[in-house]
């Protein structure tokens, strides 16, 4: 007869373990074939010909992962659609009330900063009183249509050019009053004036620029409100006086800075009574 099968394998050098006992593997024994080829994942596990193959397990795992990913994508799409519908119902952003055109505009210009400080007191007093004023704005930065759109105005200036007949403030007002104001439609608008000066060093020209604001806004057709008593001041003369009263509220940050906040609060209450904020 021929050479036995084991002899043929040894002769060809195909046996993986020459020391292992000779065995013929049954072609129908799947587990045995896997063991012979080193493909069993867990050599210590008991042999079970009925267990599913490694390929089948891997395929099932991939299917589960694909199903899970698809399910997550569908949930995400549903949530995004719901969010989009919710965003569509959000109200439009409401502008700040203080910047609305129907507020009272608070305009100033300054040389040393004192008028800006007083403007801040007036702004705070107005807010504390619950009335609607714009943010304190340098007159040169105010748009013409915004000035026209305000229901009323509070305007303030210092006095720099003492004794001058016009352009008394030494600020942006000097140009604005004569080049911009005449071109605006402010007819019938209520305007309140405040001035800042030094009643001791410049007692003969105390707050003269406030008088210039009064003259020019009145010439533009505005109604001046908020005139106050001259009692309690130590000045000698002022172009801000008309018929024995100040054309508005006068402040002295150099000598009576401790009275400024109280004067601002008192004046705002008066302006409320005169209908500036109606």
C-alpha positions in Angstrom: 0.0 0.0 0.0 0.9 3.7 0.0 2.5 5.9 2.7 0.2 6.5 5.7 -1.4 10.1 5.9 0.7 11.0 8.9 3.9 10.0 7.1 2.9 12.1 4.1 2.4 15.1 6.4 5.7 14.6 8.1 7.5 14.1 4.8 6.1 17.4 3.6 6.8 19.3 6.8 3.2 20.3 7.2 2.5 19.2 10.8 2.4 22.3 13.1 3.3 20.3 16.1 5.6 17.3 15.3 5.4 16.2 19.0 1.5 16.1 19.0 -0.2 12.7 18.7 -1.4 11.9 15.3 -5.1 12.5 14.7 -7.4 12.6 11.8 -9.8 15.6 12.0 -13.4 14.9 11.1 -14.3 17.3 8.3 -17.7 17.9 10.0 -16.1 18.9 13.3 -16.1 22.7 13.0 -14.6 23.2 16.5 -11.9 20.8 15.9 -10.9 22.5 12.6 -10.8 25.9 14.4 -8.6 24.4 17.1 -6.3 23.0 14.5 -6.0 26.4 12.8 -5.6 28.4 16.0 -8.9 30.3 15.4 -10.7 29.7 18.7 -11.1 33.0 20.6 -11.2 31.3 24.0 -9.3 28.0 24.1 -10.4 27.4 27.7 -14.1 27.5 26.8 -15.8 24.1 26.5 -16.2 22.8 23.0 -19.8 23.4 21.8 -20.4 22.5 18.2 -23.8 24.2 18.4 -22.4 27.7 19.3 -22.7 30.4 16.6 -19.7 31.2 14.5 -17.4 34.2 15.0 -18.6 35.7 11.7 -22.2 35.4 12.8 -21.5 37.2 16.2 -19.6 40.0 14.5 -22.4 40.5 12.0 -25.0 40.7 14.7 -22.9 43.2 16.6 -22.6 45.4 13.5 -26.3 45.3 12.9 -27.0 46.4 16.5 -24.6 49.4 16.2 -26.1 50.5 12.9 -29.6 50.3 14.3 -28.5 52.4 17.4 -26.8 55.0 15.3 -29.8 55.4 13.0 -32.2 55.7 16.0 -30.0 58.4 17.5 -30.0 60.3 14.2 -33.8 60.2 14.0 -34.2 61.4 17.6 -31.8 64.3 16.9 -33.8 65.3 13.8 -37.0 65.3 15.8 -35.5 67.5 18.5 -34.0 70.0 16.0 -37.4 70.3 14.3 -39.1 71.0 17.6 -36.5 73.6 18.6 -36.8 75.3 15.3 -40.6 75.7 15.8 -40.0 77.0 19.3 -37.5 79.6 18.1 -39.9 80.8 15.6 -42.2 81.9 18.4 -39.6 84.0 20.3 -40.6 87.6 20.5 -38.5 90.3 18.7 -35.9 92.1 20.8 -37.5 95.1 22.4 -35.3 98.3 22.3 -34.4 100.0 25.6 -37.0 102.3 26.7 -34.6 105.1 27.5 -33.6 105.3 23.8 -37.1 105.5 22.4 -37.9 108.5 20.3 -40.9 109.4 22.5 -38.6 109.9 25.5 -37.3 113.3 26.6 -33.8 113.9 25.2 -31.0 114.9 27.6 -28.4 116.9 25.7 -25.3 118.7 26.9 -21.8 119.9 26.0 -18.9 120.6 28.4 -15.5 122.2 28.7 -14.2 120.9 32.0 -16.6 118.1 32.7 -18.8 119.8 35.2 -21.8 120.0 32.9 -21.5 116.3 32.2 -21.5 115.6 35.9 -24.6 117.7 36.5 -26.3 116.0 33.5 -25.6 112.7 35.3 -27.4 114.0 38.4 -30.4 115.0 36.3 -30.5 111.6 34.5 -30.4 109.8 37.9 -33.1 112.0 39.3 -35.3 111.4 36.3 -34.9 107.7 36.5 -35.6 107.7 40.3 -38.8 109.6 39.6 -39.9 107.0 37.0 -39.8 109.3 34.0 -38.5 108.4 30.6 -35.3 110.2 29.5 -32.7 109.3 27.0 -29.1 108.6 27.9 -27.0 111.7 28.5 -25.8 112.6 25.0 -23.2 115.2 23.8 -25.2 117.4 21.5 -22.6 117.0 18.7 -23.3 113.2 18.7 -27.1 113.6 18.5 -28.7 112.8 15.1 -31.0 115.5 13.9 -33.9 113.1 13.3 -33.5 111.9 16.9 -33.6 115.4 18.3 -36.8 116.1 16.3 -38.3 112.8 17.4 -38.0 113.4 21.2 -41.2 114.6 22.9 -39.2 117.1 24.8 -35.7 118.2 25.5 -33.5 119.0 28.6 -30.4 120.9 27.4 -27.4 122.2 29.4 -24.3 124.2 28.9 -21.4 125.8 30.8 -20.3 129.4 30.4 -16.8 130.0 29.0 -16.8 133.2 27.0 -17.9 135.6 29.7 -19.4 138.8 28.5 -20.0 137.5 24.9 -23.2 138.2 23.2 -23.3 134.8 21.5 -21.3 131.6 21.4 -20.9 131.9 25.2 -20.3 128.3 26.1 -17.0 127.5 24.3 -18.4 124.1 23.4 -20.2 122.3 20.6 -23.3 124.4 21.3 -21.7 127.5 19.8 -21.9 126.0 16.3 -24.9 123.8 16.8 -27.2 126.6 18.0 -26.6 128.7 14.8 -25.9 126.0 12.1 -28.0 123.0 13.1 -30.9 124.2 15.3 -32.4 126.6 12.7 -32.8 123.6 10.3 -34.7 121.4 12.7 -38.5 121.2 13.1 -39.0 121.7 16.9 -42.0 124.0 16.8 -44.1 123.6 20.0 -41.6 121.2 21.6 -41.1 121.6 25.4 -37.6 122.4 26.4 -36.0 122.8 29.8 -32.6 124.5 30.2 -29.9 124.0 32.8 -26.6 125.9 33.2 -23.4 125.4 35.1 -21.2 128.3 36.3 -19.1 129.8 39.0 -21.1 132.5 40.9 -18.1 133.7 42.9 -15.3 134.0 40.3 -17.7 135.1 37.6 -20.5 136.7 39.5 -21.3 139.2 36.7 -21.7 136.5 34.1 -23.1 133.6 36.0 -24.5 130.9 33.7 -24.8 133.3 30.7 -24.7 130.5 28.2 -28.0 129.1 29.7 -29.6 132.4 28.6 -28.3 131.8 25.1 -29.9 128.3 25.0 -33.1 129.9 26.1 -33.0 132.5 23.4 -32.2 130.2 20.5 -34.6 127.4 21.4 -37.4 129.9 21.9 -36.6 131.4 18.5 -37.0 127.9 17.0 -40.6 127.8 18.2 -40.0 125.8 21.4 -41.9 126.2 24.7 -39.5 126.8 27.6 -40.5 125.1 30.9 -38.7 124.7 34.3 -37.9 128.3 35.1 -36.7 128.7 38.7 -36.2 131.3 41.5 -32.9 133.2 41.9 -33.2 133.0 45.7 -30.3 131.4 47.5 -27.7 132.3 44.8 -24.8 134.8 45.4 -24.3 136.1 41.8 -24.5 139.7 40.8 -25.7 139.5 37.2 -26.7 136.8 34.7 -28.0 136.7 31.1 -29.8 133.5 32.3 -32.3 135.7 34.1 -35.7 136.6 32.5 -38.3 138.6 34.3 -36.6 138.0 37.7 -36.3 134.2 37.3 -33.6 131.9 36.0 -34.5 130.4 32.6 -34.0 127.0 34.1 -32.1 125.3 36.9 -28.6 126.7 37.6 -25.7 124.7 39.2 -22.4 125.7 40.7 -20.0 122.7 40.9 -17.1 124.9 42.0 -18.7 126.4 45.1 -22.0 124.6 45.8 -21.4 121.0 44.5 -23.1 119.6 47.6 -26.4 121.2 46.5 -26.3 119.8 42.9 -28.0 116.5 43.4 -30.8 118.1 45.5 -31.4 120.8 42.9 -31.6 118.1 40.2 -34.2 116.1 42.1 -36.2 119.3 42.9 -36.1 120.4 39.3 -37.2 117.0 37.9 -40.3 117.1 40.2 -41.1 120.6 38.9 -40.7 119.5 35.3 -43.1 116.6 35.9 -45.7 119.0 37.2 -45.2 121.2 34.1 -45.9 118.3 31.8 -42.5 117.8 30.2 -42.7 114.0 30.6 -46.4 113.7 29.7 
